[in-house]
Amino acid sequence: MKFSLSQRPLSQYRGRFAPSPSGLLHFGSLVAALASYLDAKHHHGRWLVRIEDIDPPREQAGASQQILATLDAFGLHWDEQVLYQSQQSELYLDVLSDLKKHQLSYCCQCTRAQIKAIGGIYQGHCRSLNLDRNKSAIRVINKHGIYQYQDVIQGQVSCNQALAQEDFIVFRKDGLFAYQLACVVDDIFQGISHVIRGFDLLEPTARQLSFFQILACQAPQYGHIPLAVTEEGYKLSKQNKAPAINNEKPQPALIAALNFLGQSPDSELALASVNEIITWAVQNWQRENVPKVAEIAL
């Protein structure tokens, strides 16, 4: 099977942070970016930033540049040119074309309401209907259905098997590229070897591992960190209007993020510069100290 997509050998640690410009970075975003950065740098790797701007209706004007400015202010400097998913459309279309050519995808007109009515798991209803592209989503034929994998932080992970075995959407009915397609294709394109990110992406990781196999490409190693939640149990997120972190005084948030990640920074770092905090954190990063719980209340 030959796809348009080629993969560079995963011979060097290459990590990435991939925020969406739907809002500014908050404390939960900082924790994810910091964990990803420290794991890469501690292992003498490269750290990349990718802006996931493939959903224009959800994007906030100017957020991309403000996200980059925040990363810079917090000492999280990327090693290569920032990749914008909005500039990857030609590659995504090539992969969709290859999936169709190899009979690994099909059009689907099922609605979320219809799928919810049968229990919430898509049953392949449209697979043999040979529908045309008009007003249809595109699903990939999920031959692998990986639902268990080894996580570098959580250990052995087991996801909902039925959900992991679904034929999932790679191109949306509204004409936008689906997250699973863009994320996997860009990880291959950038040669990403390790993905350190939030616990809320355990289930999508299972689908992405299946998609890597469908595309006959080597998958990265994954590690999932706890989510920051409020005392009421709400996840810190852009959708929940979590407050943006302060670029003008990054040190307190950096120290708080290191404590959140179980790294126990030295007390004298409270008076240190951003560069000194990051240098200490890279040298002393220990994956095994990251809590394995799903959520931590602030």
C-alpha positions as CSV (number, residue, x, y, z in Angstrom):
1,M,0.0,0.0,0.0
2,K,1.5,3.3,-1.0
3,F,0.3,6.6,0.4
4,S,1.3,10.1,-0.7
5,L,2.5,10.6,2.9
6,S,6.1,9.6,3.7
7,Q,7.5,9.4,7.1
8,R,11.0,10.3,8.3
9,P,12.6,7.8,10.6
10,L,11.8,8.3,14.3
11,S,15.5,8.2,15.2
12,Q,15.5,11.3,17.4
13,Y,13.2,12.5,20.1
14,R,10.8,15.0,18.5
15,G,8.0,16.3,20.7
16,R,5.3,18.9,20.0
17,F,2.7,21.1,21.6
18,A,-0.4,21.7,19.4
19,P,-2.8,24.3,20.7
20,S,-6.0,25.5,18.9
21,P,-6.4,29.2,18.6
22,S,-9.9,29.1,20.1
23,G,-8.7,31.1,23.0
24,L,-5.6,32.2,25.0
25,L,-3.4,29.8,27.0
26,H,-4.6,29.1,30.6
27,F,-3.0,27.2,33.5
28,G,-4.1,23.8,32.1
29,S,-2.6,24.7,28.7
30,L,0.7,25.7,30.4
31,V,0.9,22.4,32.3
32,A,0.5,20.5,29.0
33,A,3.0,22.7,27.1
34,L,5.5,22.5,30.0
35,A,5.3,18.8,30.4
36,S,5.8,18.3,26.6
37,Y,8.7,20.7,26.5
38,L,10.5,19.3,29.6
39,D,10.2,15.7,28.4
40,A,11.7,16.6,25.0
41,K,14.5,18.7,26.4
42,H,15.4,16.3,29.2
43,H,15.8,13.6,26.6
44,H,18.0,15.9,24.4
45,G,15.2,16.2,21.8
46,R,13.6,18.9,19.7
47,W,10.3,20.6,20.6
48,L,7.9,21.8,17.9
49,V,4.8,24.0,18.1
50,R,1.8,23.4,15.8
51,I,-1.2,25.6,15.6
52,E,-4.4,23.6,15.0
53,D,-6.3,26.2,13.1
54,I,-8.6,24.0,11.0
55,D,-11.9,25.0,12.6
56,P,-12.4,28.7,11.7
57,P,-15.8,29.1,13.4
58,R,-14.2,28.3,16.8
59,E,-11.1,30.5,16.4
60,Q,-10.5,33.7,18.2
61,A,-9.0,36.6,16.2
62,G,-5.3,37.1,17.1
63,A,-5.1,34.0,19.4
64,S,-2.4,32.3,17.4
65,Q,0.1,35.1,17.9
66,Q,-0.8,35.6,21.5
67,I,-0.3,31.9,22.2
68,L,3.1,32.1,20.7
69,A,3.9,35.2,22.7
70,T,2.9,33.4,25.9
71,L,5.1,30.4,25.2
72,D,8.0,32.7,24.5
73,A,7.4,34.7,27.8
74,F,7.3,31.4,29.7
75,G,10.7,30.3,28.3
76,L,9.2,27.6,26.1
77,H,11.0,28.2,22.8
78,W,10.3,26.0,19.8
79,D,13.1,24.6,17.7
80,E,11.6,24.7,14.2
81,Q,9.2,26.9,12.2
82,V,5.7,26.9,13.6
83,L,3.4,24.7,11.5
84,Y,-0.2,26.0,10.8
85,Q,-2.7,23.2,10.0
86,S,-4.6,25.7,7.8
87,Q,-1.6,25.5,5.4
88,Q,-1.7,21.7,5.2
89,S,-4.9,21.3,3.2
90,E,-3.2,19.9,0.1
91,L,-1.5,17.1,2.1
92,Y,-4.8,16.2,3.9
93,L,-6.6,16.0,0.5
94,D,-3.9,13.7,-0.8
95,V,-4.3,11.4,2.1
96,L,-8.1,11.4,1.7
97,S,-7.6,10.6,-2.0
98,D,-5.3,7.7,-1.1
99,L,-7.8,6.3,1.4
100,K,-10.5,6.3,-1.2
101,K,-8.2,4.7,-3.8
102,H,-7.3,1.9,-1.4
103,Q,-11.0,1.4,-0.5
104,L,-10.3,2.4,3.1
105,S,-12.9,5.1,3.5
106,Y,-16.6,5.8,2.6
107,C,-19.2,8.5,2.7
108,C,-21.6,8.7,5.6
109,Q,-24.8,10.7,6.2
110,C,-25.6,9.5,9.7
111,T,-26.3,12.3,12.2
112,R,-25.2,12.5,15.8
113,A,-28.8,12.1,16.9
114,Q,-29.2,8.9,14.9
115,I,-26.0,7.4,16.3
116,K,-27.0,8.4,19.9
117,A,-30.4,6.7,19.3
118,I,-28.7,3.4,18.7
119,G,-26.5,3.6,21.8
120,G,-23.8,6.2,20.8
121,I,-21.5,3.8,18.9
122,Y,-21.6,4.0,15.1
123,Q,-22.3,0.6,13.6
124,G,-21.1,1.1,10.0
125,H,-24.5,1.7,8.6
126,C,-23.3,3.6,5.5
127,R,-20.2,1.4,4.7
128,S,-21.9,-0.5,1.9
129,L,-24.3,2.2,0.6
130,N,-21.8,3.8,-1.8
131,L,-23.1,7.3,-1.0
132,D,-21.7,10.3,-2.9
133,R,-19.8,13.1,-1.3
134,N,-22.6,15.6,-1.3
135,K,-23.6,16.5,2.2
136,S,-21.7,13.5,3.6
137,A,-18.9,13.0,6.0
138,I,-16.0,10.6,5.2
139,R,-15.2,7.8,7.6
140,V,-12.1,5.6,7.6
141,I,-12.6,1.8,7.7
142,N,-11.1,1.0,11.1
143,K,-9.6,-2.5,10.6
144,H,-7.4,-2.4,13.7
145,G,-9.6,-1.0,16.5
146,I,-6.7,-0.6,18.9
147,Y,-8.1,0.0,22.4
148,Q,-5.1,-0.9,24.6
149,Y,-1.7,0.7,24.6
150,Q,1.4,1.4,26.8
151,D,1.5,5.0,28.0
152,V,4.9,6.4,29.1
153,I,3.3,8.1,32.1
154,Q,0.1,6.1,32.8
155,G,1.4,2.6,32.1
156,Q,-1.1,0.2,30.5
157,V,-4.2,2.0,29.2
158,S,-7.4,0.3,28.3
159,C,-10.1,2.3,26.5
160,N,-13.7,1.7,25.5
161,Q,-13.3,-1.2,23.0
162,A,-16.5,-0.6,21.1
163,L,-15.7,3.1,20.7
164,A,-12.1,2.4,19.6
165,Q,-13.4,0.0,16.9
166,E,-15.7,2.5,15.3
167,D,-15.2,3.7,11.7
168,F,-14.4,7.3,12.7
169,I,-14.8,10.5,10.7
170,V,-11.8,12.0,8.9
171,F,-13.6,14.6,6.9
172,R,-16.6,16.4,8.3
173,K,-20.0,17.0,6.7
174,D,-19.5,20.8,7.0
175,G,-16.4,20.6,4.7
176,L,-13.7,20.8,7.5
177,F,-10.9,18.3,8.1
178,A,-11.5,16.2,11.2
179,Y,-9.1,16.4,14.1
180,Q,-8.0,12.7,13.8
181,L,-6.9,13.2,10.2
182,A,-5.1,16.4,10.7
183,C,-3.4,15.4,14.0
184,V,-2.1,12.0,12.7
185,V,-1.0,13.3,9.3
186,D,0.9,16.2,10.8
187,D,2.6,14.0,13.4
188,I,3.8,11.9,10.5
189,F,4.7,14.9,8.4
190,Q,6.8,16.4,11.3
191,G,8.3,13.1,12.4
192,I,6.9,13.3,15.9
193,S,8.3,10.6,18.2
194,H,6.6,11.5,21.5
195,V,3.3,13.2,22.4
196,I,2.9,14.3,26.0
197,R,-0.6,15.8,26.5
198,G,-3.7,15.8,28.7
199,F,-5.6,12.9,30.2
200,D,-8.7,13.9,28.3
201,L,-7.1,12.6,25.0
202,L,-6.8,8.9,26.1
203,E,-9.7,7.8,23.9
204,P,-8.6,9.8,20.8
205,T,-5.1,8.3,21.2
206,A,-6.5,4.8,20.7
207,R,-8.1,6.0,17.4
208,Q,-4.9,7.7,16.3
209,L,-2.9,4.5,17.0
210,S,-5.3,2.7,14.7
211,F,-5.0,5.4,12.0
212,F,-1.2,5.2,12.1
213,Q,-1.6,1.5,11.3
214,I,-4.1,2.2,8.5
215,L,-1.5,4.6,7.0
216,A,1.3,2.1,7.5
217,C,3.3,4.6,9.6
218,Q,5.1,4.3,12.9
219,A,3.1,5.9,15.8
220,P,4.7,8.1,18.4
221,Q,5.0,7.1,22.1
222,Y,2.2,8.8,24.1
223,G,2.1,10.1,27.7
224,H,-0.9,11.6,29.4
225,I,-0.8,14.0,32.3
226,P,-3.6,14.9,34.7
227,L,-6.1,17.6,33.9
228,A,-6.3,20.8,36.0
229,V,-9.9,21.3,37.3
230,T,-11.6,23.8,39.5
231,E,-12.8,22.8,43.0
232,E,-16.3,22.3,41.5
233,G,-14.8,19.7,39.1
234,Y,-14.8,21.7,35.9
235,K,-11.9,21.2,33.6
236,L,-9.8,24.3,32.9
237,S,-10.5,24.9,29.2
238,K,-11.0,27.7,26.7
239,Q,-14.7,26.6,26.3
240,N,-15.2,27.1,30.0
241,K,-13.5,30.5,29.8
242,A,-10.5,29.6,32.0
243,P,-8.5,32.8,32.7
244,A,-5.4,33.4,30.6
245,I,-2.1,33.1,32.3
246,N,-0.1,36.3,33.0
247,N,2.7,36.9,30.5
248,E,4.1,39.8,32.5
249,K,4.9,37.7,35.6
250,P,5.4,34.1,34.5
251,Q,7.4,32.8,37.4
252,P,4.6,32.0,39.9
253,A,2.6,30.1,37.2
254,L,5.7,28.1,36.2
255,I,6.4,27.1,39.8
256,A,2.7,26.1,40.3
257,A,2.8,24.1,37.1
258,L,6.0,22.2,38.2
259,N,4.3,21.4,41.5
260,F,1.2,20.3,39.7
261,L,3.4,17.9,37.7
262,G,5.0,16.5,40.8
263,Q,8.4,17.9,40.2
264,S,9.0,19.6,43.6
265,P,11.0,22.7,42.5
266,D,13.5,24.1,44.9
267,S,12.2,26.8,47.1
268,E,14.8,29.4,46.0
269,L,13.4,29.2,42.4
270,A,10.6,31.4,43.5
271,L,13.0,34.3,43.1
272,A,14.7,33.0,40.0
273,S,14.4,34.2,36.4
274,V,12.3,32.3,33.9
275,N,15.4,30.9,32.2
276,E,16.7,29.7,35.6
277,I,13.4,27.9,36.4
278,I,13.3,26.3,33.0
279,T,17.0,25.2,33.1
280,W,16.4,23.6,36.6
281,A,13.2,21.9,35.4
282,V,14.9,20.4,32.3
283,Q,17.8,19.0,34.3
284,N,15.5,17.6,37.1
285,W,12.5,16.4,35.0
286,Q,11.2,13.0,36.2
287,R,8.4,11.4,34.3
288,E,7.8,8.9,37.1
289,N,6.9,11.7,39.5
290,V,4.0,13.0,37.3
291,P,0.7,12.0,39.1
292,K,-1.3,9.2,37.4
293,V,-4.7,10.5,38.5
294,A,-7.0,11.8,35.8
295,E,-7.7,15.2,37.5
296,I,-6.2,17.5,40.1
297,A,-8.3,20.3,41.6
298,L,-6.6,23.7,42.0
